[in-house]
Amino acid sequence: MAEPRCVVLGDVVASRDATDRAAVGAALDTGIDRANDAAADSLHAPFTVLKGVDEVGGVLTRPDDAYDAMRAIVEALHPHEIRFGVAWGTVDVAPNATDVAAMDGPAFHRADEALTRVADADRYVGLALADLATAPTPTLLAGQCDLLFLLKAEWTPRQCEVVTAYRGADTMTAVADDLGVTVNTVSRTLQRAHAHLVLAVEAELADAFSSLGERTKV
């Protein structure tokens, strides 16, 4: 019997309206690489582009790293936006494959349905995790993701660059040296991007998704 899996599907918003689709594709490729790094501990089938520069998908053994993977793609793709559907369930077509395009099953259908729902509601993240958590937990987690991604959509390219660098650095000085700007510039940019609040909420989301992951082991 196939083990349940966490399927993450993404769809770039209004990609057909992009004036430079090659640039969008390159940014998405960067995001995919970062998502695979972020989800390395739970990766079953690596994230990859599914259709042109419009859709992306990946399969995780558990939902622990789902938010970090989505966040990596969102920030790499900025200022373009992307929506996600995340589902927990059975993958019964090529369940042992490592190529997302070869796989299918109820978890994929649920993720696709969640993606359709958020597109219709003009939101960012839909979670179909009823088997792991009772309402309102998935709804609340999706709402937090929505608000964070909405805030990030308002970032300037420089704010996105600085916050992304700061997340992976030890100090603001390290970010300043890396980007060739002053520490004061880094500090002001982080404040305007509400970076400390964003990082704090992201840490809480990571804990919440890890808690869902623990339920997969029961």
Secondary structure, 3 states (H helix, E strand, C coil): CCCEEEEEEEEECCHHHCCCHHHHHHHHHHHHHHHHHHCHHHEEEEEEEEECCCEEEEEECCHHHHHHHHHHHHHHHCCCCEEEEEEEEECCECCCCCCHHHCECHHHHHHHHHHHHHHHCCCCEEEECCCCCCCCHHHHHHHHHHHHHHHHHCCCHHHHHHHHHHHCCCCHHHHHHHHCCCHHHHHHHHHHCCHHHHHHHHHHHHHHHHHHHHHCCC
